[in-house]
Amino acid sequence: MEGLDGYSIEDARDALAKRKVQKREKKKLFDVQPGTNFTFKKNINWYLKLDSVKQLKSNRRVNSALTHVEQAFGQKLVNSLLPTDLEEYQIQRETEGASPASIDMELRIFQTAVSKAFYNNMHDGSALKAFKAIKRKLKFGQNARSRILSFDEYLRLLQEAPAHLEPIIITAMCTGMRMGEILELKWQYIKNEFIRLPYKSTKEKKAKVIPINHHLQTVLDNQPKAIHHNFVLMYRGHPFAEGGIKRSFRTACINANVPDGRKTDNGITFHDLRRTVKTGMLKAGVNKVYRDLILGH
C-alpha cells in the first residue's frame, strides 16, 4: 500500500523500528561514556565527602585548594576540560597573587579528585589528558631553601615564645621533627629515652626512632598529662588544631627581631628548624644513615 508521498506503510514501520534502535544505541553509548552530565562541582563535593579524604592530615589544605578550583570550574562538565582551561586557571591564580608552588599544589589536588572519580566510573577519564598536557609553574629547584636558624636567633625566639610555643620550638630543634609530628606526639610514643613514631604519624609513612637528649627530656618532664587525651603538647589543656602555632610562631619571630616567612628577605619558617637540625648533624659528623633514620627520608 502506497502513501501520499510514495512510501508504503511497511517503509514507515521500518523507519520507526530503525529509530527505536538508534535511541537504544544512543542510550548504550552514554552508558559506556559516563559523566555526560557530571560537573566539577559534583566531582569535588563527592570527593570531599569520602572518609579517606576527611581523614587526611592535609584535609584543610585540600578543602582550600578545591575551593579555588570550584570557583573556576564548578559548573563545567568534567568531560569538557581542555589544557587551555587549566592554563587560564594558572594565569588567573597568578594575577590573584598565588605562588607557583601553591598553583601547582592546587592542580595536583584537582587532578587527584578527578582521577578518583574516573576510577569510580563517574566519567570517561578524558579530562585527565588535560592535566598531562600542562607544565608546572614551579621550576625544578626554584623553591629550594637554605635558610637555617642561628643559635642567637634560637635563644631570642625562646625568650619571646609564649608558654605553649616554647616546648614546641625546643622539641623541633632537638629532634628535627616536623610540626605535624610534634603536635601529634603522644605519651605512648615515648619510651626508654626514645621517641618512637609509628608509620601513620610520619609524612614518609615509615616508622622512625628519635633519641631524646637532656634538653628535650627536661621539656617532657615539665609537661602535664591530660585526663581526656594522650597528647604531650597542648594549648590550654587541648590538642593543637592543624596549623595551630603559625600565628604565635610569627609573632615570636617579630618580637625576637627574626625575619619571618618565605616571602620576607632571609625569612624563617618553622620547617627551617628541621633544616637547621639536619645541617647541625652534618657539621657534627653524624653518619648519613643515622641522619636519615632520625629525620626520616
Number of C-alpha atoms within 10 A of each C-alpha: 8 10 10 6 6 9 11 13 12 11 14 12 11 12 12 12 11 12 12 12 12 12 11 11 12 11 12 11 11 11 11 11 16 16 21 15 13 17 19 24 21 16 24 20 14 13 19 16 10 10 9 10 15 15 9 11 13 12 15 12 15 20 17 12 19 23 15 16 21 19 11 18 18 19 13 15 19 28 20 14 18 17 17 12 15 20 17 12 18 22 13 14 18 15 10 9 10 14 15 18 14 16 22 17 17 23 19 16 17 22 17 14 21 22 17 16 21 20 11 8 13 19 24 17 19 15 20 19 12 17 21 10 13 15 13 17 17 15 10 8 7 10 10 7 11 9 16 21 20 11 10 8 16 17 12 17 24 19 13 19 22 14 11 15 20 17 22 23 19 17 22 22 22 20 21 25 24 19 22 17 15 21 21 20 21 17 15 12 14 18 11 8 13 15 20 20 21 13 12 10 18 17 14 11 12 14 16 19 16 20 16 19 13 11 12 20 14 12 15 17 8 10 12 12 14 14 7 8 13 15 21 20 26 22 13 9 14 12 18 18 12 16 11 14 18 14 10 15 22 19 18 22 24 14 15 18 13 19 18 19 14 13 10 9 9 14 16 21 19 18 15 20 27 22 20 20 21 22 14 14 16 13 9 9 10 12 10 12 9 12 17 12 14 20 18 19 10
